Amino acid sequence: MDYKELGNTGEMVSEIGLGTWKYRGGADPLLRGVALGATFIDGAEMYRNEDEVGQAIQELRQQVFLATKVLGSHLRYDQVMRAAEQSLQRLKTDWIDLYQIHYPNSSVPIAETMRAMEALVDAGMVRYIGVSNFSTSELRAAQAAMAHNPIVSNQVLYSLKARRIEEELLPYCQENHITIIAFTPLADGSLAAASRFLPDRRMKALEQVATQVNRTMAQVALNWCTSRPNVIAIPKSNSVARTEENCAASGWRLSPEQVRTLDDAFAK
């Protein structure tokens, strides 16, 4: 497993993490992923499975970089503090490595929310602060509201089939040392194998590259994501076998020519 720096913090995190949206796999896939080096586990209070995740990793807490999110409807100061405390209880941990705002909420001043996020860091409950689903302008506003902590990440939709962030957000984050955490990097499984989901031109390119590198289509799609500077990917799997497949997307690199082949086939 290869690792990348989180923001500009010096903290190294696995470039393939373990997503938990709609996760119902029990402990085994998570434990297997951690054993293979996928130590970045991402959750959220909205997912309603923090207790399951916490139970699964309880004996491995020191090895895991644990991320979770506060709902966008809980962004008042007191709500953020209470949500973090409840997440800590469900996760059965004393600290959250990365606490993220799940989505922006224009009805709450961003300065109030960020004051709470920084208070959590000051209290030792949270190590790093991130956001999710923030546009470039929303990210700038959040950064401007920070008193003494950086925003280290922005979790957004990104895959071969969803490349909108390349227009503005990805370059901005790269320039400002903000890690992109790509959710749904396999496009709900449509980049894994099922040809009916993709036009022939795209499928042929993906299959061609997968054959060249002797990897699965899913592994190629994930490796394409992480070939971008400061991008990590968090696919979700409910099975040990698929978790193993996803983890094997790291530790090697597509060639520049293969990346260009995919870029061209999946052009925006």
ZIQUI-V503357 format. One line per field, one symbol per residue. ss: DSSP state (H for helix, E for strand, L for the rest). psi: psi as a letter, one per 30 degrees, with the letter a starting at -180 (. if undefined). burial: I if it has 24 or more other C-alpha atoms within 12 Angstrom, else O. Layout:
ss->???
psi->???
burial->???
This chain:
ss->LLEEELLLLLLEEELELEELLLLLLLHHHHHHHHHLLLLEEELLHHHLLHHHHHHHHHHHHHHLEEEEEELLLLLLHHHHHHHHHHHHHHHLLLLEEEEEELLLLLLLLHHHHHHHHHHHHHLLLEEEEEEELLLHHHHHHHHHLLLLLLEEEEEEELELLELHHHLLHHHHHHHLLLEEEEELLLLLLLLLLLHHHLLHHHHHHHHHHHHHHLLLHHHHHHHHHHLLLLEEELLLLLLHHHHHHHHLLLLLLLLHHHHHHHHHHLLL
psi->klllkjbhffkklkfjajlgkgkhfaeeeeeeeeegfifjkkaleffhgeeeeeeegefgeffkjkklkkkfghgleeeeeeeeeeeeeefhlflkejkkkelljffkkfeeefeeeeeeeefgfkelkllkgkleeeeeeeeffkegklkfljjlkklefjgeffeeeeeeeefghjkkjjlhfghhffgeejfffkleeeeeeeeeeeeeghlleeeeeeeeeffkkgklkilkkgleeeeeeeegflglkkleeeeeeeeeehk.
burial->IIIIIIIOOOOIIIIIIIIIIIIOIIIIIIIIIIIIIIIIIIIIIIIIIIIIIIOIIOOIIOOIIIIIIIIIOIIIIOOIIOIIIIIIOIIIIIIIIIIIIIIIIOOOOIIIIIIIIIIIIOOOIIIIIIIIIIIIOIIOOIIOOIOOIIIIIIIIIIIIIIIOIIOOIIOOIIOIIIIIIIIIIIIIIIIIIOOOOOOOOIIOIIIOIIOOOOIIIIIIIIIIIIIIIIIIIIIIIIOIOIIIIIIIIIIOIIOOOIIOIIIOIIOO
